[in-house]
């Protein structure tokens, strides 16, 4: 993402017509869409690419003057630069989001990106682990060591709740509602959601809380963080990454695995088991900027019965 920053776009004086539109779009993504810093930057980079193209073609046109043929020429240009079909599709999706914003603000009357053909993508399925592979990885933990018992609780939480790694490392003790069978998770854009938690995960967390965590000297300000390192501070994402890489290697698993693999596996195993797609969507806290459809908010008891019924760990 470092090829073209927002400030670079704005500094080109003859592109200053884009200046206020891009800043407005940025505010819209941050405030109305509550997107994370990384997501906002990704969208701004997509818009940056079209301004870069216009500058190279010496076309001093604002977004309201662009037509379909300009975008077709732009697509040809990024293809010749060697951009993959997947990246091209993402750039087009970013430009569509930008024009959606311009239409909302009445800056343009029509959206020239509407008729733009997205490149054909082969379906790229995320890497997942089967239940046996997850058991093999967990089996490689040396449970005579306190930190490995903590790692077991962490991995069961990642897989049992389908969390993002950032959600795992920021999990708070005050957000565990075991009596109700839920944990409260803060996801992307600071959006909170309740995730059902099965008995296996509850058992591992309670064991960690009662037997291991009391022996850690907790750092000031970290008292409510669930998973701590030996020095009493929260874990970094990189540390979780390294633990998972090591266990995969020790278990002889050749797949390219990251903490996110556990999240994909959580969703895949639920769907394969017959769980309702909307329930899985709700549990993962997925929301897409390109869809205006708000996912059906499902009854909590139904969500809980879904995960208890279909998750292999329940």
N, C-alpha and C positions, 0 to 999 in steps of 0.2 A: 504493500500500500504506500510505499514511500516515493513512488515515481512522480506524484503530482499532488501537492498539498492544496488545501483550500486557499491559503494565503497566496500561493503561486498563481492561482486562477485570478484572484482579485487584483493582484499586482499588474496584470496585463491591462494597460489603460483602455485599449480599444475593446476589451471584453467587459468593461465596467457596467455595460447594460445588464450583464448576467449577475453582477455583484449582489444587488438587493434580493433578486429572486433566489439565489443560492443560500443567502443568509436566512431568508424567510423559510425556505425548505428545511434548513437545518433546525430552526426553531420548531417547525411543525413536527419533525421527526422526534425531537427531544421531548417536547411538551405534550403534543396531542397523541403521539404514538408511543411515548415512553420507551423509546429504544435505547439500548446500551450504547456507550461511547463507540465501541467497535462497529456496531451495526450502522450508526450514523455516519461514521467515517467511510464505510464501504459504499453507502449510497452517494455520498459526496464525491467519492472517487469515480463512480460511474458517470456522474454529470461532468466531472472534470475531463473525462475522456472525449466527450463530444465537443467541449470548448477547445480542447487541444487540437482536435481535428479541424474545427472551423478556423482556428488561428493558422494552421499549416496551409489551409486552402485559401487563406486571406479572405474569408467570408465574414464580413462584419454584420452578422445577423443576430437578433435577439431570439429567444425561444418562440415568440409568437410568429416569427417570420419563417421558421423552419417547416419544410414539407416532407412528405414521405420519401421523395428521391434523395434528399439530403441524408436521411437516416440509412437508406439503402447503400449510398456511397460510403457512409461511415462504417457500416457493417463489412463492406468489401475491404476497407482500409484495415480494420482490426483483424480480419481474417488473414490478410497478407502479412500482418505483423506476427502471425503465428499464434494468435490467441485461440485456446481450445473452445470447442463447442459449448462446454459447460460454463466456462467463464463468459463467453459471449451471451449466453442465455441469462446469466446473472446481471450483466451490464444492461441488457434490454429491460430486464425486470426493474432495475434501478431507474432507468430513464422513464419507464411507464409510471413508476411511483412519483417521479418529479412532475410529469405532466398531469397526473391525477391531482397533485397539489396545486398546479397552475390553474387547472379548471375550477377547483374549489374556490380559488381566490379571484376568479374571473380575469386572470391575466391573459389566458388564451381562450378561444371559443371552441377550438377542436383539438383533438389529440392525434398528431400525425404518427405516433408510435403504435396506435391501435392496429393498423394494418401491416405492421412489421412482422415478418415471419421469424419466429425463434428457430435457431438451428436445431436439427433433429438430435435428440440425445438418446444414447443407449441407456437403459435403466441401470443405474449403478447402485447396487444394493449395499448398504453398510455392512461392515464385517460384524458378525455376531458369534457368540460362543454358545455351544449347547450346554445343557445342564451338567453333563459329565465333565466337560472341560472346566466349568466353573468349580465343580467339586474337586477336580485335580489341582487347580490353582490354590484353592483354600487348603487342600491337603498338604501343600508344600510349606505352609507356615510352621515355624518352629514354636509350638505353644508353650515351651518351657521359658520363653522370653516374654516379659510383660508387653513390650511394644508389638509383638506378633499377635498377642491376644487382642490388643487394640485394633491391629490391622484386620483381624477376622471380623470384629464388630463393624469396622468401616466397609469392608467388602460386602458383607451381608446387607448393610444399609444401602450401599450403591445399587446393588442388584435387586434387593427386595423392595426398594422405593423408586427406582428408576431416576435417581437424582443426577444433576449435572455436578461436575467435580467442585465448582464454586459453591454450589448449594450444600454439598457435603462438608466442606471445610468451614463453612459459616453456620453450620447447624447449632442451634442453641438449646441448652437443657430446658430453659423455660418454654420452649416450643414443642416439647414432647408431651402429647396428651394420650398416654397409653391406656387410660381407663376408657377413653372413647375410641381408641384404635387408630389414632391419627398423629402425624407430625406436621407442624406448620413450617413451610419452606418459603424462603425469599428467593424468587427466580429473577429472570431478566427484567430490566426496567423496574426493579424493586417491587415487582408484583408478587403478592403473597398467595399461596394456595395450600390447601390441606391435602396431604397424601396419606392414603391408608397404609397401615404398617402391620405386617403379619407377626405371628407369635415367635417365629424363629429369630427375626430381627430384634424384636422386643427383648427376648431372652439374652441375646448377645450384648445389647446395649446395657441392660440392667446389670449383667455380670461385670462389664467394664466399669460401670459407674460405682458399683458397690465394692469390687475387689481391687481395681487397679488405679482408678483416677484419684482416690483419696491419698495415695502415696506420692503424687506428683506435686512439686512446689509450684502452685499456680501463680502466673505473673499478674500483676495489677491490670485490671481492665479485661482479663481473659476468663474471669470466673464463670461466665455463662456459656463459654464455647465448649461444645461437647468433646470433640477429639483434640487432644493436646499432644505436643511432642515432649521429650524427656525434660526439657527446660521449662515446661509449663506454659508454652505459647501455642497458638493455633498452628495447624499444619499449613504448609504452602501447597499449591496445586501441583508444583513440580515434584514434591515429595510423594504425593499420592501416585503420580505418574510413574515415578521410579519404582515404587513398591510393586505396582501392577506389572511393569515390564519385567522385573526380576522374577516374579512368580510365574509369569507366562513362560519365561526362558527355562526356569527350573522344572516346569511341568512338561517341557518339550513341545509347547504350542508354537507353531511357526507363523501364525497369523499376526498381522500388524495391530497390536492391541493397545488401547488407551483407556482411561477411566470411562470415556464416552461409550466404549464397547459394551460396558455393563448396562448402560441406559438403553442402547439399541437392543440388547439381548432381553432385557426386562419387557420392552414393548413387543418384540417378536414372539417371545414365549407366551405372553398373554393373548396376542392375536391368534397365534397358532392353536392355542387352547380353546379358542372360540369366544374370547371376550369381545364385548361391544366396542367398535372402533372409537366412538365418541367418548366412551369411558376412559379408554387408554389415552386419548388426546387430552382429556381433562387432567388425568393424573400426571402427564408429562409437562403440563403447563405450556403447551404449544400454542403459539398465535402467530399468524403470518400477516405481514403488512400488505401483501397483495390480495388477500381475500377479505371481502367486507362481511362475509358470513361470520356471525358470532357463533361459536360452538355452543351447542345446547348445554345449559348448565344442568347437570344431572343431580338427582337426589343423592345425598351423602350416603345413606344406607345402601342405596343401589351400587354406588361406587365401591363401598367397602365389601359388599357381598360379591362384586365382580372380581376384586383382587383376591379375596379369600378363596373363591371358587376356582380361579384359573391360574393363579401363580404357582409355579412348581414348589416354592418354598412354604406354601401355606398348608 
